[in-house]
Amino acid sequence: PQVRFVNDFTAVCHAIPHLRPDDVQAVGGGRALAGHPIAVLGAGTGLGEGILVPHGDAFLVVPSEGGHTDFAPRSALEIRLLTYLTEKFNRVSYERIVSGPGLVNLYEFLRDREGMAENPGVREEMRRDSAPPVISRHGLARSDALCERALDLFCSIYGAEAGNLALKVLARGGVYLAGGIAAKVIARLREGGFRQGFEHKGRYTAFLETVPTLVIVHPQPGLMGAAHAALAR
């Protein structure tokens, strides 16, 4: 027997061509076109990115570390966010924002620099439990203004980076969202901020309006992809 190590997000990319219709949920855009590149992003503990390029009757998976590219602010608020995070980390990548720890960074920025009040009850919940799920839960329920604003900003910047990757590879085959966060906040992704960030690209807005974005809801896409990668050897 042979053992082959595969990066976890590369394994997710290998799963994409084998997902069934009920393994994904659309969050906007047009229809995926067969035989065209596919972009994959996944926010979780970090921000994974990958690309699938058509190759004969199948796809070639191209690994990427695109989550570590420089964050590009789009507004005065995001310029202040960049300044805040630069003071904290020196260099700011998209992963510092579009990830579980990134959601906490957004929460703290809005609290510490933008003057939004923190609910003592939420603060106590975050002390007891992992902070990102607490922020997501209250943001989705709209039960805390600070959490709600942090989640909205997260979704908008997530959309912006997904649109960046879609433009770089002309992802007419679709943009897939993996990772532990997207499936949990799919209701908020559908509300508009994500797609607005995705599509707002000046002269290429019309193109991106046609590109579908799909959230992977399969429970173990990495294991599925690893199995298919092994079978393909």
C-alpha positions in Angstrom: 0.0 0.0 0.0 1.0 3.6 -0.6 0.3 6.6 1.5 -0.1 10.0 -0.1 -0.5 13.2 1.9 -2.9 15.8 0.5 -3.5 19.3 1.8 -6.9 19.5 3.4 -8.2 22.2 1.2 -6.8 20.6 -1.9 -8.8 17.5 -0.9 -11.9 19.7 -0.8 -11.2 20.9 -4.3 -11.0 17.3 -5.5 -14.5 16.8 -4.3 -16.1 19.6 -6.3 -16.8 17.6 -9.5 -18.4 14.8 -7.5 -20.8 16.8 -5.5 -24.5 16.1 -6.0 -27.2 18.8 -6.4 -28.2 18.4 -2.8 -24.6 18.8 -1.6 -24.7 22.5 -2.5 -27.0 25.5 -2.0 -26.9 28.5 -4.4 -26.5 32.0 -3.0 -26.9 34.0 -6.2 -25.7 34.5 -9.7 -26.5 32.6 -12.9 -25.8 29.0 -14.0 -22.4 27.3 -13.9 -21.0 26.6 -17.4 -19.5 23.2 -18.0 -15.9 23.1 -19.2 -14.8 26.3 -17.5 -12.6 27.0 -14.5 -14.0 26.7 -11.0 -12.9 28.8 -7.9 -13.1 27.4 -4.4 -12.8 29.4 -1.1 -13.3 28.2 2.5 -13.4 30.3 5.6 -12.8 28.3 8.8 -9.8 28.5 11.1 -8.1 30.2 8.1 -9.0 31.0 4.5 -8.4 28.3 2.0 -8.5 28.9 -1.7 -8.1 26.6 -4.8 -8.8 26.4 -8.5 -10.1 23.7 -10.8 -9.0 23.9 -14.4 -10.6 21.8 -17.1 -8.3 19.1 -18.3 -9.6 16.7 -20.9 -12.7 15.0 -19.4 -11.8 16.0 -15.9 -10.4 18.8 -13.8 -6.8 19.6 -12.7 -6.7 20.9 -9.1 -4.4 23.9 -8.7 -3.6 24.6 -5.0 -3.4 28.2 -3.8 -2.4 30.2 -0.8 -4.6 33.1 -2.0 -6.0 33.7 1.5 -2.6 35.2 2.4 -2.8 37.9 -0.3 -3.0 41.5 0.9 -6.4 42.8 2.1 -7.6 45.7 -0.2 -10.1 48.0 1.6 -13.0 49.3 -0.5 -14.4 52.1 1.8 -13.5 54.5 4.5 -14.6 52.0 7.1 -12.4 49.3 5.7 -9.4 51.7 5.5 -9.9 52.2 9.2 -10.1 48.4 9.6 -6.9 48.0 7.7 -5.2 50.6 9.9 -6.4 48.9 13.0 -5.3 45.4 11.9 -1.9 46.7 10.6 -1.2 48.1 14.1 -2.1 44.6 15.5 -0.4 42.3 13.0 1.9 44.5 10.9 0.7 42.9 7.7 -3.0 42.2 6.9 -4.1 39.4 4.6 -7.7 38.4 3.8 -7.3 35.5 6.2 -7.0 38.0 9.0 -10.6 38.9 8.3 -12.3 36.1 6.4 -11.9 33.3 8.9 -13.1 32.4 12.4 -10.4 34.5 14.1 -11.1 37.2 11.5 -14.7 37.5 12.6 -13.4 38.1 16.1 -11.0 40.8 14.7 -14.0 42.5 13.1 -15.9 42.4 16.3 -13.0 43.9 18.3 -12.4 46.6 15.6 -16.1 47.7 15.7 -16.0 47.7 19.5 -12.6 49.3 20.1 -12.3 51.7 17.1 -15.8 52.3 15.9 -17.3 52.8 19.4 -20.0 50.1 19.2 -21.2 49.0 22.6 -20.4 45.5 23.8 -23.2 43.5 25.5 -21.8 42.1 28.8 -23.9 39.0 28.3 -22.3 38.3 24.9 -18.8 39.1 26.4 -19.5 36.4 29.1 -20.6 33.9 26.5 -17.4 34.5 24.5 -15.4 34.0 27.7 -17.0 30.6 28.3 -17.2 29.4 24.7 -15.4 29.9 21.4 -15.9 33.5 20.3 -16.6 33.0 16.5 -19.8 30.8 17.0 -21.1 33.2 19.6 -20.7 36.2 17.2 -22.2 34.2 14.3 -25.2 33.0 16.4 -26.1 36.5 17.7 -25.4 38.0 14.3 -27.8 35.6 12.6 -30.5 36.0 15.2 -30.0 39.8 15.2 -29.9 39.6 19.0 -26.9 41.8 19.3 -26.0 44.9 17.2 -22.3 44.5 17.5 -22.4 40.8 16.4 -24.8 41.6 13.6 -22.6 44.4 12.2 -19.4 42.2 12.5 -21.2 39.4 10.6 -22.5 41.7 7.9 -19.0 43.1 7.3 -17.5 39.6 7.3 -20.0 38.5 4.6 -19.3 41.6 2.5 -15.5 41.2 2.6 -15.9 37.4 2.0 -17.9 38.3 -1.1 -15.3 40.8 -2.3 -12.4 38.2 -2.1 -14.6 35.5 -3.7 -15.2 38.0 -6.6 -11.4 38.7 -6.8 -10.7 35.0 -7.2 -13.5 34.6 -9.7 -12.0 37.4 -11.9 -8.5 36.0 -11.7 -9.5 32.6 -13.2 -12.7 33.7 -15.0 -14.7 31.2 -13.0 -17.6 30.6 -15.3 -17.9 27.1 -13.8 -18.9 28.7 -10.5 -17.5 29.7 -7.2 -17.8 27.2 -4.3 -17.7 28.1 -0.6 -16.4 25.4 1.7 -15.1 25.6 5.3 -17.0 25.6 8.5 -18.6 29.1 8.4 -20.4 29.5 5.1 -22.9 26.6 5.7 -23.7 28.0 9.1 -24.4 31.6 7.9 -26.0 30.8 4.6 -29.1 32.8 5.5 -27.0 35.9 5.9 -25.0 35.2 2.7 -28.2 35.2 0.8 -29.3 38.6 2.1 -27.3 40.6 -0.4 -24.1 41.8 1.2 -22.1 38.9 0.1 -23.2 39.1 -3.6 -22.9 42.9 -3.5 -19.3 42.5 -2.5 -18.8 39.8 -5.0 -20.3 41.7 -8.0 -19.1 45.2 -7.3 -16.1 45.2 -9.6 -16.6 48.2 -11.9 -16.4 47.2 -15.5 -16.6 43.5 -14.7 -19.8 43.7 -12.6 -21.9 42.4 -15.4 -19.6 39.4 -15.8 -19.7 38.6 -12.1 -23.5 38.9 -12.0 -23.6 35.7 -14.2 -21.2 33.7 -12.0 -22.9 31.5 -9.5 -21.8 31.2 -5.9 -22.6 27.9 -4.2 -22.2 26.9 -0.5 -21.1 23.3 0.1 -23.4 21.7 2.6 -21.9 18.1 2.3 -20.7 17.2 5.8 -17.3 15.8 4.7 -16.1 17.2 1.4 -12.5 16.8 2.3 -12.9 13.1 2.9 -14.8 12.7 -0.3 -12.2 14.6 -2.2 -9.3 12.6 -0.7 -11.0 9.4 -1.7 -11.4 10.6 -5.3 -7.8 11.8 -5.4 -6.6 8.4 -4.3 -8.8 6.6 -6.9 -7.4 8.9 -9.6 -3.8 7.8 -8.9 
